[in-house]
C-alpha cells in the first residue's frame, strides 16, 4: 500500500501536540491546552474519515474540515506563543501545522476541481 503523507504528518503532529499538552498541564495551563489538543487531534481523525468517505463529495467535506482544524490549531499555537502563558519553543510545531495546512489546502482544491468537472 502506498504511503499516505498527509495521514502520517497529521498523526505526527497530533503526537507533538499531545506532548505539548502534557507539558502545559504540568505548568497549570488547562484551558488553551485542551483547545489545542482537540483541534490538533481532530485533523487526523477527519483525514481518516475522509478515506472512508462514501463519495468524492464526502471526501472533500471531511478534508475541508481537517484543513479548518489545522488552521484552528495554528491559531491556538500562535496565541500560546504570543501570550507567553508558558515558556516553550513553538517554531517546530507551527511549521508542522503550516505544512499540514498547505497539504490539506492542495488536497481540497484538487478534490473540489474534480467535483466541478464531474458535475
Backbone bond lengths (Angstrom), bond angles and torsions (degrees), N, CA, C in turn:
res aa  C-N    CA-C-N  psi(-1)  N-CA   C-N-CA  omega(-1)  CA-C   N-CA-C  phi
1 X - - - 1.458 - - 1.532 109.81 -
2 X 1.322 116.10 140.34 1.455 122.39 -178.20 1.540 111.38 -69.91
3 X 1.329 115.06 141.21 1.468 120.40 178.72 1.526 109.51 -65.63
4 X 1.317 116.39 135.56 1.455 121.96 178.36 1.529 107.94 -103.85
5 X 1.325 115.49 100.81 1.468 121.87 -174.14 1.524 112.05 -60.96
6 X 1.327 117.50 -45.77 1.459 119.53 -176.55 1.537 110.74 -67.13
7 X 1.330 117.22 -35.19 1.472 119.80 175.80 1.521 110.34 -63.99
8 X 1.320 116.11 -47.45 1.465 120.64 -179.03 1.524 111.51 -62.12
9 X 1.321 116.36 -45.32 1.468 120.07 -178.27 1.527 111.46 -67.13
10 X 1.317 117.32 -37.28 1.473 119.71 179.23 1.529 110.27 -68.82
11 X 1.332 116.75 -36.13 1.465 120.67 177.89 1.528 110.35 -66.42
12 X 1.322 116.91 -44.95 1.468 120.97 178.64 1.532 111.03 -63.89
13 X 1.334 116.10 -39.90 1.459 120.22 178.14 1.534 110.21 -62.84
14 X 1.325 116.79 -42.36 1.471 120.64 178.77 1.530 110.36 -61.45
15 X 1.330 116.35 -42.58 1.471 119.36 177.82 1.526 111.41 -62.16
16 X 1.323 116.96 -41.85 1.472 120.82 177.73 1.525 110.73 -63.37
17 X 1.322 115.96 -40.63 1.468 120.16 179.26 1.531 110.70 -66.26
18 X 1.318 117.46 -36.01 1.469 121.23 176.83 1.526 110.11 -64.02
19 X 1.324 116.75 -41.08 1.474 120.18 177.13 1.525 110.54 -62.26
20 X 1.336 116.90 -43.81 1.460 120.17 177.48 1.528 110.16 -63.58
21 X 1.320 116.90 -41.74 1.467 121.66 177.68 1.534 110.82 -56.09
22 X 1.333 116.53 -48.25 1.472 120.51 179.84 1.532 110.58 -60.56
23 X 1.334 116.48 -39.93 1.462 121.17 178.27 1.532 110.42 -64.03
24 X 1.338 116.46 -43.68 1.462 120.19 -178.64 1.529 111.66 -65.57
25 X 1.313 116.87 -37.16 1.464 120.46 178.08 1.532 109.91 -62.13
26 X 1.330 115.92 -40.30 1.473 119.69 176.89 1.527 111.68 -62.19
27 X 1.334 115.49 -28.52 1.470 121.04 179.69 1.529 111.42 -92.72
28 X 1.323 116.50 12.36 1.466 122.75 178.95 1.525 114.19 61.74
29 X 1.317 116.16 35.11 1.465 120.58 174.40 1.528 106.30 -107.83
30 X 1.338 116.45 105.18 1.461 121.00 -170.56 1.526 114.51 -107.17
31 X 1.304 118.85 -24.23 1.464 120.93 -172.98 1.529 111.69 -84.95
32 X 1.328 116.72 -61.75 1.465 119.63 -178.76 1.528 111.58 -65.60
33 X 1.314 116.40 -31.54 1.459 119.78 179.14 1.524 110.76 -60.74
34 X 1.322 116.22 -41.04 1.472 120.38 179.99 1.527 110.97 -70.67
35 X 1.320 117.40 -36.54 1.469 120.97 177.21 1.529 109.93 -61.25
36 X 1.324 115.87 -46.88 1.460 120.35 179.34 1.522 110.73 -63.51
37 X 1.327 116.78 -45.01 1.464 120.57 -179.36 1.526 111.04 -57.60
38 X 1.321 116.76 -44.32 1.471 120.75 -178.97 1.529 111.59 -62.94
39 X 1.316 117.00 -49.90 1.466 118.97 -176.46 1.527 111.61 -70.09
40 X 1.325 117.53 -39.33 1.467 121.15 -177.36 1.523 112.25 -66.87
41 X 1.330 117.05 -37.70 1.462 119.25 179.86 1.527 111.45 -81.47
42 X 1.303 117.05 -20.50 1.462 121.56 179.43 1.533 112.09 -71.46
43 X 1.311 116.98 -26.69 1.471 120.72 -179.24 1.524 109.80 -56.59
44 X 1.315 116.41 -58.01 1.461 121.13 -178.25 1.515 112.61 -64.16
45 X 1.334 116.85 -36.28 1.465 120.06 179.16 1.530 110.34 -61.88
46 X 1.309 117.25 -40.67 1.465 120.66 178.71 1.523 112.00 -70.98
47 X 1.329 117.07 -34.06 1.463 120.22 175.72 1.525 109.57 -64.31
48 X 1.318 116.91 -42.80 1.468 121.00 176.71 1.525 110.92 -59.99
49 X 1.323 116.46 -44.06 1.465 120.41 178.25 1.517 111.00 -64.05
50 X 1.320 117.10 -38.20 1.468 120.59 179.34 1.524 110.89 -61.47
51 X 1.314 116.52 -39.28 1.462 120.80 178.51 1.522 112.24 -62.63
52 X 1.318 116.47 -27.45 1.459 120.97 179.15 1.533 111.33 -96.80
53 X 1.319 116.17 10.06 1.457 120.91 -177.78 1.519 112.57 -57.66
54 X 1.317 115.52 146.50 1.457 120.13 -177.58 1.526 112.50 -87.20
55 X 1.316 116.12 -10.44 1.459 119.95 179.22 1.528 109.39 -153.77
56 X 1.317 115.58 167.85 1.468 120.86 176.65 1.535 109.99 -62.61
57 X 1.330 116.03 -36.13 1.465 120.81 179.20 1.537 110.19 -65.09
58 X 1.344 116.35 -42.63 1.468 121.66 177.78 1.532 110.41 -63.48
59 X 1.338 116.20 -44.62 1.470 121.76 177.35 1.529 110.08 -56.63
60 X 1.325 115.97 -48.70 1.467 121.47 -178.10 1.523 111.18 -62.46
61 X 1.310 117.12 -41.62 1.470 121.13 -179.83 1.527 111.03 -63.50
62 X 1.332 117.45 -44.91 1.470 120.90 -179.27 1.532 111.16 -67.24
63 X 1.324 117.03 -40.75 1.469 119.89 178.00 1.525 110.42 -65.96
64 X 1.310 116.20 -34.14 1.464 120.50 177.14 1.531 110.52 -65.56
65 X 1.318 116.80 -39.77 1.469 120.90 176.56 1.527 109.54 -64.80
66 X 1.325 117.38 -42.31 1.467 121.24 177.73 1.531 110.17 -58.66
67 X 1.323 116.37 -41.71 1.464 121.45 178.64 1.535 110.82 -62.55
68 X 1.317 116.21 -43.15 1.468 120.36 178.72 1.522 111.26 -64.23
69 X 1.337 116.63 -39.57 1.463 120.76 178.42 1.533 110.85 -65.07
70 X 1.325 116.26 -36.25 1.469 120.09 177.43 1.527 110.10 -65.10
71 X 1.312 116.31 -41.85 1.467 120.10 178.13 1.534 111.09 -65.03
72 X 1.324 115.90 -38.73 1.465 119.68 176.95 1.530 110.36 -64.36
73 X 1.318 116.25 -41.25 1.475 120.24 178.77 1.514 110.88 -60.80
74 X 1.327 116.47 -42.62 1.472 120.04 178.10 1.524 110.49 -62.12
75 X 1.320 116.73 -38.81 1.466 120.81 176.61 1.534 110.98 -58.66
76 X 1.337 117.05 -48.54 1.461 120.29 -179.27 1.525 111.02 -64.05
77 X 1.330 116.51 -39.42 1.475 119.23 178.32 1.520 111.24 -61.72
78 X 1.333 116.38 -44.78 1.476 120.23 179.00 1.524 110.82 -64.67
79 X 1.320 116.22 -41.58 1.463 119.94 179.36 1.524 110.89 -61.84
80 X 1.322 116.32 -44.14 1.466 120.36 177.50 1.524 111.40 -62.60
81 X 1.321 115.67 -42.46 1.462 119.86 -178.53 1.529 111.56 -64.55
82 X 1.329 116.68 -50.31 1.458 120.04 -173.98 1.525 113.37 -76.98
83 X 1.330 116.91 -24.17 1.466 119.59 178.14 1.527 111.46 -78.04
84 X 1.335 115.80 -19.18 1.464 122.33 -179.80 1.534 112.24 58.36
85 X 1.329 115.44 34.52 1.464 119.93 176.41 1.520 111.21 -64.46
86 X 1.339 115.04 -33.56 1.469 119.96 178.14 1.524 108.32 -134.86
87 X 1.291 115.49 155.37 1.471 122.80 176.25 1.532 106.81 -89.36
88 X 1.341 116.69 109.42 1.463 120.64 -175.36 1.523 108.53 -160.35
89 X 1.321 116.34 146.85 1.466 120.54 175.36 1.532 108.46 -91.90
90 X 1.320 116.16 104.31 1.459 122.07 -174.27 1.531 113.53 -86.59
91 X 1.319 117.93 -7.13 1.464 121.88 -171.55 1.530 113.62 -54.65
92 X 1.311 116.91 -50.34 1.464 120.97 -177.17 1.526 111.68 -62.24
93 X 1.322 116.41 -44.58 1.457 121.00 -179.99 1.531 111.29 -66.00
94 X 1.325 116.96 -40.16 1.466 120.22 176.94 1.530 110.36 -63.52
95 X 1.342 117.15 -40.41 1.465 120.76 178.60 1.526 111.22 -63.00
96 X 1.344 116.70 -43.08 1.467 121.16 177.19 1.528 110.32 -59.22
97 X 1.300 115.67 -43.69 1.456 121.29 -178.16 1.531 111.09 -67.06
98 X 1.313 116.75 -43.22 1.462 120.64 178.76 1.522 111.03 -63.11
99 X 1.327 117.10 -36.66 1.462 120.83 176.67 1.531 110.55 -65.09
100 X 1.315 116.44 -42.00 1.467 120.40 176.45 1.529 111.02 -61.25
101 X 1.314 116.59 -42.50 1.468 120.90 178.82 1.522 110.17 -59.67
102 X 1.329 117.08 -44.78 1.477 120.40 179.34 1.530 110.77 -62.30
103 X 1.324 117.04 -46.14 1.470 121.01 179.78 1.527 111.09 -61.46
104 X 1.318 116.30 -48.86 1.456 120.70 -177.49 1.526 111.97 -66.07
105 X 1.315 117.27 -38.12 1.465 121.00 177.06 1.524 110.20 -61.10
106 X 1.316 115.53 -43.92 1.460 120.59 178.64 1.539 111.28 -63.13
107 X 1.319 116.52 -44.42 1.466 121.15 179.26 1.522 110.87 -61.58
108 X 1.328 116.67 -45.69 1.466 121.18 -178.46 1.529 110.36 -64.74
109 X 1.328 117.61 -44.28 1.468 120.45 179.84 1.526 111.24 -61.81
110 X 1.327 116.66 -43.65 1.463 121.07 178.99 1.525 110.64 -63.70
111 X 1.325 116.85 -43.23 1.465 120.96 180.00 1.528 110.94 -65.80
112 X 1.342 116.72 -39.25 1.464 120.09 179.16 1.526 110.75 -66.11
113 X 1.338 117.51 -39.89 1.460 120.97 176.97 1.513 109.99 -60.82
114 X 1.321 116.14 -44.33 1.468 121.44 178.55 1.519 111.25 -60.30
115 X 1.326 116.38 -41.03 1.472 119.97 177.88 1.519 111.39 -63.83
116 X 1.329 116.53 -42.51 1.458 121.37 -178.71 1.524 112.20 -66.60
117 X 1.333 116.02 -34.84 1.464 120.69 179.22 1.530 110.04 -68.66
118 X 1.326 116.04 -38.99 1.468 120.75 -176.63 1.520 113.17 -79.94
119 X 1.333 118.99 -7.24 1.472 120.53 -178.93 1.484 112.09 -116.32
